[in-house]
Amino acid sequence: MDKLELFNRLARIVRPAFTDYKPIETLEIPLAETGLDSMDALAFSIYMDDIYGLDNTTSQDWVFATPKDMFDQYEAHATKHPKTVDEALENIE
């Protein structure tokens, strides 16, 4: 699955419709530079829990430096393993 595409598509979902979102070009940038604010990040994590089959109590205290760190942590604890971005987002969009 293309994690960069998943991040950008999910970020577009959690951002309010009236705001701009500039897609990130790498998963190695600091999360603070992704354009997501704290409310966006909360919604993003709720969706990531759903995508990877986690209970929010598992992930609620996780802190990440980059989107790559986030994906690594979610994949290490996943109970669901979507093969494609469309499969990952099929219950979200």
C-alpha positions in Angstrom: 0.0 0.0 0.0 1.2 3.5 -0.8 1.5 5.1 2.6 2.2 8.6 1.2 -1.0 8.4 -0.9 -2.9 7.2 2.2 -1.6 10.0 4.3 -2.5 12.7 1.8 -6.0 11.3 1.1 -6.8 10.9 4.8 -5.4 14.4 5.5 -7.8 15.8 2.9 -10.7 14.0 4.6 -9.9 15.4 8.1 -9.2 18.9 7.0 -12.2 21.2 6.9 -13.6 21.7 3.4 -12.9 25.4 3.4 -9.1 25.0 4.2 -6.3 24.3 1.8 -4.2 21.2 2.1 -0.9 20.9 0.4 0.0 17.2 -0.1 3.2 16.2 1.6 5.9 14.7 -0.7 7.7 12.5 1.8 6.8 10.6 5.0 10.1 11.8 6.5 9.0 15.4 7.3 8.1 16.4 10.8 4.4 16.0 11.6 4.3 19.7 12.6 5.0 20.5 8.9 2.2 18.5 7.5 -0.4 21.2 7.8 -2.6 19.3 10.2 -3.7 21.0 13.4 -4.5 19.3 16.7 -8.2 18.6 15.8 -7.1 17.3 12.4 -4.6 15.0 14.1 -7.2 13.7 16.5 -9.6 12.8 13.6 -6.6 11.4 11.7 -5.7 9.1 14.6 -9.3 7.9 15.0 -9.4 6.9 11.3 -6.0 5.3 11.5 -7.2 3.2 14.4 -10.1 2.0 12.2 -7.9 1.4 9.2 -5.5 -0.7 11.2 -8.0 -2.4 13.5 -6.8 -0.9 16.7 -8.7 0.1 19.9 -8.0 3.8 20.6 -6.7 2.9 24.0 -3.8 1.2 22.3 -2.8 4.3 20.3 -4.0 7.2 22.5 -0.6 7.9 24.1 1.6 7.4 21.0 3.7 10.3 19.9 5.3 10.5 16.5 8.0 12.7 15.0 7.1 11.9 11.3 4.4 10.3 9.3 6.8 7.4 8.7 7.1 6.8 12.5 3.3 6.8 12.7 2.9 4.2 10.0 5.6 2.0 11.5 3.9 2.0 14.9 0.4 1.3 13.5 1.7 -1.5 11.3 3.6 -3.1 14.2 0.3 -3.3 16.2 -2.2 -3.8 13.4 -5.0 -6.3 13.4 -6.1 -5.3 9.9 -3.8 -5.1 7.0 -5.3 -3.3 4.0 -3.6 -4.0 0.7 -4.6 -0.8 -1.1 -5.4 2.8 -0.2 -8.9 2.3 -1.6 -9.4 -0.7 0.7 -8.0 1.3 3.7 -10.5 4.1 3.0 -13.5 2.2 1.9 -15.4 2.6 5.2 -14.1 6.2 5.7 -14.9 8.2 2.6 
